[in-house]
Each structure stands twice: as structure tokens, then as C-alpha cells.
Amino acid sequence: MIRKRLGSVPGIKGLEFNLMQRVLTVDHDLPTTKPIEDALTSIDMTPEVLGQSQDSTTTSIPAPKIPWRRLALAGMFAAVSEALELINEWQVSPFGYDLGAWKISDIAVVEWLPMIFAIVAILLAGFTTYKKGWIAVKNFNLNINALMSVAVTGAVIIKQYPEAAMVMVLFNIAEAIEAKALDRARNAIQNLLNLTPEKATVQQVDGSWLEMDIRQITLGSRIRVKPGERVALDGIVIQGQSTINQAPITGESMPIEKTVGDNVFAGTINESGSFEFEVTAVASNSTLARIIHAVEEAQGNRAPMQRFVDQFSKIYTPAVFLVALLVGTIPPLFLGGVWSDWVYTALVILVIGCPCALVISTPVSIVSGMAAATRHGILVKGGMFLEQGRLLKFLALDKTGTITKGKPSQTDFVQIGQLSKTGAIALAASIANRSDHPVSRAIAENAAENGVELHDVSDFTAIPGQGVSGAINGMKWYLGNHRMVEELKKCSPKLEKQILDLEKQGKSVVALIGDKKGVQALFAVADTLKESSIEAIRELRKLGIKTVMLTGDNEHTAEAIAKQVGVDNFKGNLLPDDKLRAVENMAEAGKVGMVGDGINDAPALAKADIGFAMAAAGTDTAIETADVALMDDDLRKIPKFIGLSRSTYAILMQNITLALGVKALFFALTFMGQATMWMAVVADVGTSLLVVANGLRATRK
């Protein structure tokens, strides 16, 4: 109805519906929103504009109030109507006395009592249903309210008063129960809002501390966090240290140690210790706020199955109405049928024909699945990606920062000369400490971690393309690559083989060379595998997913890493365009996922059916551009996502099968003369409640 009504308003370009959160986004070029509000009001909608200054993540739309008392009273009147009808049928005294020839039905007013109580019950329970039904019919829309209004009115006309009343009461009670059940699915996302405290302790200009509303806190403010408190905003620790539970953001099960210089995120929990941090993002732009915003937007992106069901229901409902009309008229007109019997059958068909359970089965399942993914630190940008995850056949993975840590570290030490291991490491690290080259930094960091004491270095020199040199205790020392060894004429067949063996393992090799002592040691540095990568690839293989590593590194390095991690195939020496072509080639054989950092791999990520970004705990680029963002850069999240996609789809198909199966069963019972209107209502609404409950199972995955 909204789409049809707003479609006639000039200036409106597009509509996006978030059914679970009851939010309509209108793309328009109107000077004000008044024409939109007036159009919505004309179809009995009550629009509430979300102001431009308000952030959607902080705006809560209250659920409609359910008139339980009025429904209870209507139920009592319907029950009395049913009781009086039974008394009339049984022709007995309500007091249990034999009144001889006088029957209770002899009193004229008693004959009307069932009708009176029934109409009161219908008006108490169904006034809103009639109102919505009339608006729907007026706008040429046959929704459940229109179907139910026609069915109940028809039942009254053919004098099925108690049943008409009971149908209307049962329908509205069930609608209320369904609304409460849907709130659970809605709250699965809304509960994210409760992760951030409303206030934080902020240092003032005079050095004092004051509790402030987080929306008033500016960038650069200094905030203090006590043990047990939730972090209010994103920031960088500037004093103290603590253990932080980051599960709400990254899905990590173990708390993370935080100290000066580390990032903290809004919504995470300070488990022990006290610290102070500097705010790096205001409330509306925190990692958590962006996650919530992304999830809310995702709910508006309908999955293919959801679009199919919506289109199906547009044809299905008018078809049911037409069938009911034919059933109610053709047998009495042409086959000698009894009007009251066939009209009653037609009314039962109208009640059965309600597509509620079918239509509601998809959004509940999809939103529940996305909520479960968010709980595991997987940010899904739309229902279509959650549904397509089950179809992936290939997964292409970038190497650096995806399979590997993206930061070189020392992996090997080979002692060659007469220097002791500690002595060689101290000399190499002393020279490396003066360089900013990644290989030098890895050697220096390894020495620092092992508590090696460094020497003073003089005459430090960087030799482009080879390495560095410096004087220690009056002796010249070099730290450089294979080329430097050859330039200094310190190479030998044995040394050549040792260096080549390490390089074949995908490692960068540097030698410590004394001006007069020759090569004393070899240091191998590599971008090491993440602990989770091997396990993730193993899980993907179990799921039947073929994995391909795409990297710009040379073939030797690519082959070494590929063997270690266990991918099915690899390609080295690739530029961004080469990665794009590789993904295009795989796409010819099936659905392809691409995992990267969201920047360098942008062409391939965009071309893949699903782009997975290593979100580095919520970088702007990852959250805003990826189809799926892994909030803690853990590749094991991808098998989890695929498993969640498969289980969500299974629940979705169970719901659709259940909804259509119950419809088919009751259509058969109706034509056999075994179904009644109240049975149809109970079956229809019962099915709706079952699909909602089943859909909510996805939140526990």
C-alpha cells in the first residue's frame, strides 16, 4: 500500500523498506517531507520523521501498544455468544429444570442474543482490522485485513455469529502474539544499542573529572575507564593498562591485553585495571555505531528468496480471493448447491489464503541469521550475501595480511662463523636497530624480545639494494642480502646452498658479515602465517570450498606459503588487474568469494560474488565497502559464515515448506467439508508463530 500510494507523489525517486525496524527511507527531491507524510496519513499510517540531526543508531521507534484488555473482553463476549448458540441448539433450560413445553428459544430476544454478543465481540476486537481492511480495498490492495474483514462479514451475513466473533478475536489475539514474537527478532539487532553506556567520565579543562553524555564528547577528549565498565567511545590508550573483552565487536572469545598506544572500541568491556584513553571517533561514528548502521541498512537489502516470496504473494492473494469467489457462487448458481454451505466454504478459503506465514518466514530468518553473524564478529551487509554464502564454490585469498600477519618476523638463525649465537645476534641487531627497513626491524624486534643487549654503532651507512653497515668496537660489520655477500666476495657453494634453501621456503635472508671475519651468521625473515589460517583452510575444504591464494609475491614465496597453509592452488607475481582476471576466470565455474584488505584488492573484491574484508577491528574502508567484514581478521570466520548461511537457508526452506504445506492441507480439508473458519485461523496464525519461532533459531547458531 505504501509503495502504491507514494508512487503517485511527484518527486519521489525510490523507496527502501526496513520491515523489522519499521523504517521507510524515501529518496526524493521534494522541498519538504509534508507531501510524503500526508500520503502516508491518508492510508492510516502515522509517520514519524527521523531528523537529519539524529543518528539512526540512537533513534528507537516504540512498538505499537497491544490492547490486551480489550481483546480479553472481546474474547469473553465471543465465548458467551458461542454458549448461547449452543443453548439454542440444545433446547434446554440454562437452569437445568424441565420447563415442559416452554423452551428458552421461545423467548424472541434470546434468539438475538448470540448475534448481539458476537457483534460486540467483533467490534471490540476487529475495529482496527475493519479500518485497515477498508483502506486496503480502497487502495486496490488485498491484504490480510481485507481478507479477514470480508470473511467475518460474510459469516455474519450467513448467520454464523459465534464463529464470526471467535474468528475475529482469535485473529487479533494471534496477531498480537505474532507482534510480540517479532519483537524478539527486532531486538536481536536493537540489543546492540545497549552495548554503549550513555555517559562517560571525561577530564575537564581544569583537570577535574565529570560524567558527560557521550553525544556531547568531542574528539581528543580524555576519558577514564574503571574496572567492570564498558568503553563508551573509540580511542587510543594514553595511560594505564587493562584486559578488554572485545567480543561484542570482534567476536573474540578471549580478552585482549591493552596498554599505551593500543586501540579500544566502544561497547567493549574493561575486565580489570583502570586506564585512560583519547577519543578518536565521536558517538555517531564509533566502530559500534557503524556496525549498527551497516546492519540496519542490510535489513533493507532483501535476499533473492525474500524478493521471490514478496512477488509470489502479490499473485497468490488475489488468486485466492478469485478462487473463493468462484467457490461461493458457481456451485449454487449452476450445480444446485446450497448458498449458505458454499459461501461458508468460500469464507474458509479466504481465511486460509492469508499469506502471513509465508511472507514473514523470510525476513525473520534472514535478520536472525545476520544478528547471529554480528554476534560472532561477522558483519554482513545484506540478506542476499547471507543467502548466497551457501553457494560459494571458490574462495580467493590475498596473502599479506589475510593468510599471513602482514608483518615480517625473524624465523631462522643459522650460525656459520666462530661467533656465539648471542654475540652474532647482538651485532646484527645493533646495526639493524639503526635501519627502518622491515627486515632490519624484524631482527631488532626479535633481539629485544629475547633481552639481547645492543652495542653502540658508529659510521652507520645504508647501502641501497644490499643492506646496511656500521662500526662496532672499531670493526666494520655488514648486514645485507645475497647480493651484498657476493659484492663483498664472501660467498661459497655451501653458503649459496644454505641461502637458497631458506629462500625456497619463502623467506628473506640477510647475512652478518665481518670486514675481516667473513660471514658469521644468516638471519631469515618472513611474513609468518596467522595461527588461524591453516585451520580455516582445513574447515573450508571440509565444506567443499576450493581455495586459491592470489599474491604479488614471487613464485618461490607464494609456493612456500601455499604449502604451509594448505590451499588448493596459488598464483604469484600478480598485479591488482591480474587478481581481477583470476576471479573472473573462477566465476565461470561457480560462485566466488574474495578475501582481502578492502583497498589493494578492491577490483577483485568488487568482481567477486561476495567480497570479504579483513576489517582490522572496524576500519572505515572495510565496513563501508565490503559485502562481509571479518571484525577480528580471523579467517575461521569465513567457514562460520558459510555454515551460518547454509543453516539459515535450511531454516528458510523449512519455514516456506511449513507455510505452504499447512495451506495445502487446509485447502484439501475445506473442499472435503472438514475445515471450519476458526480452525483455519488457528492453523494460519499457528503457522505464523511457528515460522517466527523457527526463524529465531538462527540467532542461536
QUIZI-V159185 format. One record per residue. N is the residue number from 0. SS is DSSP state (~ for helix, > for strand, _ for the rest). PHI is phi in whole degrees, -180 to 180 (* if undefined). OMEGA is omega in degrees with one decimal (none if undefined). Layout:
((N,SS,PHI,OMEGA) (N,SS,PHI,OMEGA))
//
This chain:
((0,_,*,179.5) (1,~,-62,-178.4) (2,~,-61,-178.5) (3,~,-68,-177.4) (4,~,-69,-178.1) (5,~,-74,178.3) (6,_,-64,-179.6) (7,_,-92,-179.6) (8,_,-91,179.8) (9,_,-63,176.6) (10,_,99,179.0) (11,>,-92,-175.1) (12,>,-98,-176.7) (13,>,-166,179.9) (14,>,-129,175.7) (15,>,-133,-174.6) (16,>,-106,169.4) (17,>,-110,-172.6) (18,_,-65,-175.9) (19,_,-68,-178.3) (20,_,-97,179.8) (21,_,58,180.0) (22,>,-120,176.2) (23,>,-112,176.1) (24,>,-104,-177.3) (25,>,-112,175.0) (26,>,-93,-174.3) (27,>,-150,174.0) (28,_,-123,178.3) (29,_,-78,179.3) (30,_,-68,177.5) (31,_,-140,179.0) (32,_,-92,-175.7) (33,~,-59,178.4) (34,~,-59,179.0) (35,~,-68,180.0) (36,~,-63,179.7) (37,~,-64,-179.7) (38,~,-64,179.2) (39,~,-68,178.9) (40,~,-64,-178.3) (41,~,-66,176.3) (42,_,-109,173.4) (43,_,66,171.6) (44,_,-96,177.6) (45,_,-113,-176.3) (46,_,-74,175.2) (47,_,-127,-174.9) (48,_,-73,173.1) (49,_,-87,-172.9) (50,_,-59,179.4) (51,_,-61,-178.1) (52,_,-79,-179.6) (53,_,-88,174.8) (54,_,-89,-175.0) (55,~,-61,-178.9) (56,~,-76,-179.2) (57,~,-111,-178.7) (58,_,-101,-179.8) (59,_,-109,178.5) (60,_,-97,-176.6) (61,_,-65,177.2) (62,_,-71,178.6) (63,_,-59,179.2) (64,_,-75,-178.4) (65,_,-101,-177.0) (66,_,-79,-175.5) (67,~,-60,-177.8) (68,~,-64,-179.7) (69,~,-64,178.5) (70,~,-66,178.5) (71,~,-65,178.9) (72,~,-64,178.0) (73,~,-62,178.2) (74,~,-61,178.2) (75,~,-64,179.7) (76,~,-64,179.2) (77,~,-65,179.5) (78,~,-66,178.4) (79,~,-64,178.4) (80,~,-59,179.2) (81,~,-65,-179.2) (82,~,-65,179.7) (83,~,-64,178.4) (84,~,-64,178.3) (85,~,-65,179.1) (86,~,-62,178.6) (87,~,-61,-178.3) (88,~,-70,-176.4) (89,~,-81,178.2) (90,_,55,177.2) (91,_,-126,177.5) (92,_,-74,178.6) (93,_,-69,-177.7) (94,_,-97,177.4) (95,_,81,179.7) (96,_,-100,175.9) (97,_,-82,-177.2) (98,_,-99,176.3) (99,_,69,-176.4) (100,_,-76,-177.6) (101,_,-79,179.6) (102,_,-115,-179.6) (103,~,-62,-179.3) (104,~,-72,177.4) (105,~,-70,178.1) (106,_,-81,-172.4) (107,~,-57,-174.8) (108,~,-64,-178.4) (109,~,-65,179.1) (110,~,-63,-177.7) (111,~,-92,-176.4) (112,~,-60,178.2) (113,~,-56,-179.8) (114,~,-65,-178.0) (115,~,-63,179.8) (116,~,-64,-179.2) (117,~,-66,-178.8) (118,~,-65,177.4) (119,~,-60,179.6) (120,~,-63,-179.5) (121,~,-63,-179.5) (122,~,-68,179.1) (123,~,-64,-175.4) (124,~,-87,-167.1) (125,~,-113,-179.9) (126,~,-58,-179.7) (127,~,-65,178.9) (128,~,-63,178.0) (129,~,-63,-178.6) (130,~,-62,-179.8) (131,~,-68,178.9) (132,~,-63,179.4) (133,~,-64,178.7) (134,~,-62,179.9) (135,~,-64,-179.7) (136,~,-63,179.8) (137,~,-61,179.9) (138,_,-100,177.5) (139,_,55,179.2) (140,_,-131,-179.3) (141,_,-104,178.6) (142,_,-95,-176.4) (143,~,-62,180.0) (144,~,-66,177.1) (145,~,-66,179.9) (146,~,-61,-177.7) (147,~,-68,179.2) (148,~,-63,179.4) (149,~,-65,-177.5) (150,~,-63,-178.0) (151,~,-69,178.7) (152,~,-62,178.2) (153,~,-62,178.8) (154,~,-63,177.8) (155,~,-65,-177.9) (156,~,-62,179.9) (157,_,-91,172.0) (158,_,67,172.7) (159,_,-92,-170.1) (160,~,-62,-177.2) (161,~,-61,-178.6) (162,~,-68,177.6) (163,~,-60,-179.7) (164,~,-65,-177.3) (165,~,-65,178.1) (166,~,-61,-178.3) (167,~,-65,179.9) (168,~,-66,179.8) (169,~,-60,-179.4) (170,~,-60,-176.8) (171,~,-73,175.1) (172,~,-65,-180.0) (173,~,-66,176.4) (174,~,-61,179.1) (175,~,-66,178.6) (176,~,-63,179.4) (177,~,-63,178.6) (178,~,-62,178.2) (179,~,-66,179.2) (180,~,-65,179.3) (181,~,-65,177.9) (182,~,-60,178.2) (183,~,-64,177.5) (184,~,-65,179.4) (185,~,-64,-177.9) (186,~,-71,177.2) (187,~,-59,176.1) (188,~,-89,-176.3) (189,~,-62,-179.8) (190,~,-63,175.6) (191,~,-60,-178.6) (192,~,-63,-176.6) (193,~,-79,-177.9) (194,~,-72,-176.7) (195,_,-96,176.1) (196,_,-66,-179.1) (197,_,-76,-176.9) (198,>,-130,177.2) (199,>,-143,179.9) (200,>,-90,-172.5) (201,>,-116,177.0) (202,>,-77,-179.4) (203,_,-91,-178.3) (204,_,-59,-177.8) (205,_,-83,178.1) (206,_,93,179.0) (207,_,-77,-178.8) (208,>,-115,-175.7) (209,>,-142,175.3) (210,>,-75,-178.6) (211,>,-132,172.5) (212,>,-64,-174.8) (213,~,-62,179.9) (214,~,-73,179.5) (215,~,-98,-177.0) (216,_,-84,-175.3) (217,_,-99,176.6) (218,_,-60,177.8) (219,_,88,179.1) (220,_,-66,180.0) (221,>,-104,-175.4) (222,>,-121,177.7) (223,>,-105,179.6) (224,>,-123,-179.7) (225,_,-92,177.0) (226,_,-58,178.6) (227,_,88,-179.1) (228,_,-83,171.4) (229,>,-88,176.1) (230,_,-72,-172.4) (231,_,-86,-175.5) (232,_,-143,173.8) (233,>,-72,178.1) (234,>,-174,177.8) (235,>,-121,-179.7) (236,>,-65,179.6) (237,>,-118,176.0) (238,>,-159,177.4) (239,>,89,176.9) (240,_,-151,-176.7) (241,>,-164,173.9) (242,>,-110,-174.7) (243,>,-115,172.6) (244,>,-89,-176.6) (245,_,-99,-176.7) (246,~,-53,-178.9) (247,~,-61,-177.5) (248,~,-102,-172.8) (249,~,-105,-177.1) (250,_,79,179.5) (251,_,-66,-177.3) (252,_,-80,-176.5) (253,_,-101,176.2) (254,_,-62,-176.6) (255,>,-114,176.2) (256,>,-73,178.3) (257,>,-125,177.3) (258,_,-140,-175.8) (259,_,-56,179.8) (260,_,98,-179.9) (261,_,-85,177.8) (262,>,-84,170.9) (263,>,-125,-173.0) (264,_,-125,178.8) (265,_,-58,177.9) (266,_,94,177.7) (267,_,-83,-170.9) (268,>,-114,176.7) (269,>,-81,-174.0) (270,>,-83,-178.8) (271,>,-151,179.7) (272,_,83,178.6) (273,_,-123,179.4) (274,>,-150,176.9) (275,>,-124,179.9) (276,>,-138,178.4) (277,>,-99,-176.1) (278,>,-68,178.5) (279,>,-113,178.1) (280,>,-152,179.3) (281,_,-71,-172.7) (282,~,-56,-176.1) (283,~,-76,-176.9) (284,~,-123,179.8) (285,_,-70,178.2) (286,~,-56,-179.1) (287,~,-64,179.7) (288,~,-62,179.9) (289,~,-70,176.7) (290,~,-63,-179.1) (291,~,-61,-179.6) (292,~,-62,180.0) (293,~,-64,179.7) (294,~,-67,178.5) (295,~,-63,177.5) (296,~,-63,-177.8) (297,~,-61,-178.4) (298,~,-66,178.3) (299,~,-82,179.5) (300,_,-90,-172.9) (301,_,-73,176.7) (302,_,-73,179.4) (303,~,-54,180.0) (304,~,-64,179.8) (305,~,-67,178.6) (306,~,-65,178.9) (307,~,-63,-178.3) (308,~,-64,179.2) (309,~,-62,178.9) (310,~,-67,179.5) (311,~,-61,-177.0) (312,~,-67,178.7) (313,~,-65,178.8) (314,~,-87,-173.9) (315,~,-62,-174.7) (316,~,-64,176.4) (317,~,-61,179.4) (318,~,-64,178.2) (319,~,-63,-179.9) (320,~,-62,-179.6) (321,~,-66,178.3) (322,~,-60,179.9) (323,~,-61,179.4) (324,~,-63,179.8) (325,~,-67,179.4) (326,~,-63,-177.1) (327,~,-78,-174.5) (328,~,-118,-173.3) (329,~,-65,179.9) (330,~,-59,178.7) (331,~,-67,-175.6) (332,~,-77,-170.7) (333,~,-119,-175.1) (334,_,-118,177.0) (335,_,74,-179.9) (336,_,-73,178.1) (337,_,-83,-175.4) (338,~,-56,-174.2) (339,~,-62,-179.0) (340,~,-67,-176.0) (341,~,-76,175.0) (342,~,-66,178.1) (343,~,-62,178.1) (344,~,-60,178.9) (345,~,-63,179.9) (346,~,-67,176.5) (347,~,-62,178.6) (348,~,-61,178.5) (349,~,-60,-178.8) (350,~,-67,179.4) (351,~,-64,-173.8) (352,_,-68,-179.5) (353,_,-57,-176.7) (354,_,-89,-174.4) (355,~,-52,-175.6) (356,~,-60,-178.7) (357,~,-68,-176.8) (358,~,-67,-174.3) (359,~,-81,-176.1) (360,~,-64,-174.7) (361,~,-79,-178.0) (362,~,-62,-179.8) (363,~,-64,-178.7) (364,~,-66,-176.8) (365,~,-66,-179.0) (366,~,-65,177.6) (367,~,-63,177.6) (368,~,-63,179.3) (369,~,-68,177.6) (370,~,-65,177.8) (371,~,-64,179.1) (372,~,-62,179.4) (373,~,-61,179.6) (374,~,-63,179.3) (375,_,-90,179.7) (376,_,80,177.4) (377,>,-116,-177.9) (378,>,-97,-178.2) (379,>,-99,-172.9) (380,_,-90,177.1) (381,_,169,-179.0) (382,~,-61,-178.4) (383,~,-64,-179.5) (384,~,-75,176.5) (385,~,-63,-179.5) (386,~,-72,-177.1) (387,~,-77,-177.9) (388,~,-54,-177.9) (389,~,-69,-175.1) (390,~,-93,-176.9) (391,>,-60,176.7) (392,>,-110,-177.7) (393,>,-129,174.1) (394,>,-133,176.4) (395,>,-93,-176.5) (396,>,-128,169.0) (397,>,-69,-178.6) (398,~,-88,-171.4) (399,~,-70,178.6) (400,~,83,178.9) (401,~,-110,175.2) (402,~,-84,180.0) (403,>,-104,-176.6) (404,>,-74,-179.6) (405,>,80,-179.8) (406,>,-139,-178.1) (407,>,-62,174.2) (408,>,-144,-177.9) (409,>,-72,-177.7) (410,>,-114,-174.9) (411,>,-138,169.8) (412,>,-133,179.5) (413,>,-119,179.7) (414,>,-82,-175.9) (415,_,-120,-176.8) (416,_,-86,-176.1) (417,_,-88,179.1) (418,_,-65,174.8) (419,_,-70,179.6) (420,~,-58,-178.9) (421,~,-63,-179.5) (422,~,-65,180.0) (423,~,-66,179.8) (424,~,-64,-179.5) (425,~,-64,179.6) (426,~,-65,-178.5) (427,~,-64,-177.9) (428,~,-67,179.5) (429,~,-62,178.4) (430,~,-73,-178.8) (431,~,-62,-177.8) (432,_,-63,-179.4) (433,_,-89,-176.1) (434,_,-106,176.2) (435,_,-107,178.2) (436,_,-69,-178.3) (437,~,-55,179.9) (438,~,-67,178.6) (439,~,-63,-179.3) (440,~,-63,179.7) (441,~,-63,179.5) (442,~,-68,179.9) (443,~,-66,-179.4) (444,~,-67,178.9) (445,~,-63,178.5) (446,~,-65,-179.6) (447,~,-64,179.9) (448,~,-64,-179.3) (449,_,-96,175.2) (450,_,68,179.7) (451,_,-77,-179.9) (452,_,-82,-175.4) (453,_,-93,177.7) (454,_,-99,171.5) (455,_,-76,-178.3) (456,_,-120,175.5) (457,>,-123,179.4) (458,>,53,179.8) (459,>,-68,-178.4) (460,>,-139,173.2) (461,>,-96,-178.8) (462,>,-108,-174.4) (463,_,-52,176.5) (464,_,78,-177.3) (465,_,-128,-177.9) (466,>,159,-177.4) (467,>,-137,176.8) (468,>,-147,178.7) (469,>,-172,179.7) (470,>,-101,177.2) (471,>,-129,-178.5) (472,_,53,175.1) (473,_,81,179.8) (474,>,-113,-179.5) (475,>,-82,178.6) (476,>,-127,179.5) (477,>,-122,173.3) (478,>,-132,-173.4) (479,>,-155,-174.6) (480,_,-86,-178.3) (481,~,-57,-179.6) (482,~,-62,178.9) (483,~,-64,179.1) (484,~,-58,-179.5) (485,~,-70,179.3) (486,~,-61,-180.0) (487,_,-86,178.7) (488,_,57,179.5) (489,_,-111,-175.4) (490,_,-85,177.2) (491,_,-152,179.8) (492,~,-56,-179.6) (493,~,-65,179.7) (494,~,-65,178.9) (495,~,-57,-179.5) (496,~,-66,179.7) (497,~,-62,179.8) (498,~,-66,-178.1) (499,~,-64,178.5) (500,~,-59,179.5) (501,~,-70,-179.6) (502,~,-66,178.1) (503,~,-66,177.0) (504,_,-86,178.4) (505,_,81,-176.5) (506,_,-112,173.3) (507,>,-90,-174.3) (508,>,-113,173.4) (509,>,-126,-178.0) (510,>,-116,171.8) (511,>,-94,-172.9) (512,>,-124,173.4) (513,>,-90,-176.1) (514,_,-55,-177.4) (515,_,-114,-174.0) (516,_,-107,-179.5) (517,>,79,-177.3) (518,>,-72,-177.8) (519,>,-106,-177.9) (520,>,-163,172.8) (521,>,-114,176.4) (522,>,-120,177.2) (523,>,-107,-178.2) (524,>,-124,179.4) (525,>,-148,171.9) (526,>,-80,-170.3) (527,>,-76,177.9) (528,>,-66,168.7) (529,_,-72,-178.1) (530,~,-58,-174.3) (531,~,-87,-171.6) (532,~,-64,-177.8) (533,~,-61,179.7) (534,~,-64,-179.4) (535,~,-64,179.6) (536,~,-63,178.7) (537,~,-63,179.5) (538,~,-67,178.8) (539,~,-64,178.4) (540,~,-63,178.4) (541,~,-62,179.9) (542,_,-83,178.8) (543,_,84,-179.2) (544,_,-94,175.4) (545,>,-83,-176.9) (546,>,-112,179.3) (547,>,-133,177.7) (548,>,-93,178.5) (549,>,-114,-176.1) (550,_,-147,175.5) (551,_,-86,-179.6) (552,_,-70,179.9) (553,_,-68,-175.0) (554,~,-61,-179.3) (555,~,-60,-179.3) (556,~,-64,-179.1) (557,~,-60,-179.1) (558,~,-65,-178.8) (559,~,-63,-179.6) (560,~,-67,-179.2) (561,~,-60,179.2) (562,~,-67,-178.7) (563,~,-64,-173.5) (564,~,-85,175.7) (565,_,90,178.3) (566,_,-70,-177.9) (567,_,-73,-178.0) (568,>,-154,177.8) (569,>,-151,175.3) (570,>,-139,-179.2) (571,_,-110,179.1) (572,_,56,-176.9) (573,_,-99,169.5) (574,_,-91,179.3) (575,~,-52,179.5) (576,~,-66,177.9) (577,~,-66,177.9) (578,~,-64,178.2) (579,~,-60,-179.7) (580,~,-65,178.2) (581,~,-62,178.4) (582,~,-66,178.6) (583,~,-61,179.8) (584,~,-65,178.8) (585,~,-66,-176.9) (586,~,-63,179.4) (587,_,-69,-177.0) (588,_,-105,179.7) (589,_,159,-179.2) (590,>,-66,-175.7) (591,>,-122,170.3) (592,>,-109,179.0) (593,>,-129,179.8) (594,>,-113,178.8) (595,>,-159,-176.8) (596,_,-92,176.4) (597,_,85,-178.3) (598,_,-122,-178.4) (599,_,-64,-177.1) (600,_,-99,-173.9) (601,~,-54,-179.2) (602,~,-59,-179.2) (603,~,-68,178.3) (604,~,-62,-178.6) (605,~,-70,-177.1) (606,~,-76,-177.3) (607,_,-63,177.3) (608,_,-64,174.5) (609,>,-135,176.7) (610,>,-98,178.4) (611,>,-103,178.5) (612,>,-106,171.4) (613,>,-77,-164.4) (614,_,-80,178.6) (615,_,47,180.0) (616,_,56,167.6) (617,_,97,176.2) (618,_,-66,-178.1) (619,~,-55,-175.6) (620,~,-59,-177.2) (621,~,-63,-176.1) (622,~,-65,-174.0) (623,~,-86,-173.3) (624,~,-111,-174.3) (625,_,-79,169.8) (626,_,-75,177.4) (627,>,-137,178.9) (628,>,-114,177.4) (629,>,-95,-166.3) (630,_,-72,178.2) (631,_,-125,175.4) (632,_,58,-178.7) (633,_,-100,-177.9) (634,_,-62,179.1) (635,~,-64,177.2) (636,~,-68,-177.5) (637,~,-70,173.4) (638,~,-57,178.1) (639,~,-63,179.3) (640,~,-63,-179.7) (641,~,-64,177.0) (642,~,-62,178.9) (643,~,-66,177.6) (644,~,-62,-179.0) (645,~,-67,-179.2) (646,~,-70,178.1) (647,~,-64,178.9) (648,~,-65,178.2) (649,~,-62,177.5) (650,~,-63,179.6) (651,~,-60,-179.8) (652,~,-68,175.1) (653,~,-60,-178.5) (654,~,-65,-179.0) (655,~,-66,178.5) (656,~,-62,179.0) (657,~,-62,-177.9) (658,~,-62,-178.6) (659,~,-72,179.7) (660,~,-64,178.6) (661,~,-64,177.8) (662,~,-59,-177.4) (663,~,-60,-179.8) (664,~,-61,-176.0) (665,~,-76,172.5) (666,~,-63,178.7) (667,~,-63,179.6) (668,~,-63,-179.1) (669,~,-65,-178.8) (670,~,-71,174.2) (671,_,-89,178.9) (672,_,79,-175.4) (673,_,-102,-175.3) (674,_,-102,175.8) (675,_,-118,-176.9) (676,~,-64,-177.1) (677,~,-69,174.6) (678,~,-63,180.0) (679,~,-63,179.1) (680,~,-64,-179.8) (681,~,-60,-179.4) (682,~,-65,-177.4) (683,~,-65,-177.4) (684,~,-71,176.6) (685,~,-60,177.3) (686,~,-64,178.2) (687,~,-59,-179.7) (688,~,-66,179.5) (689,~,-65,-178.6) (690,~,-70,176.0) (691,~,-66,180.0) (692,~,-62,179.2) (693,~,-67,178.4) (694,~,-61,-179.1) (695,~,-69,177.1) (696,~,-61,-178.7) (697,~,-63,-179.1) (698,~,-69,-177.9) (699,~,-97,-178.0) (700,_,-72,none))
//
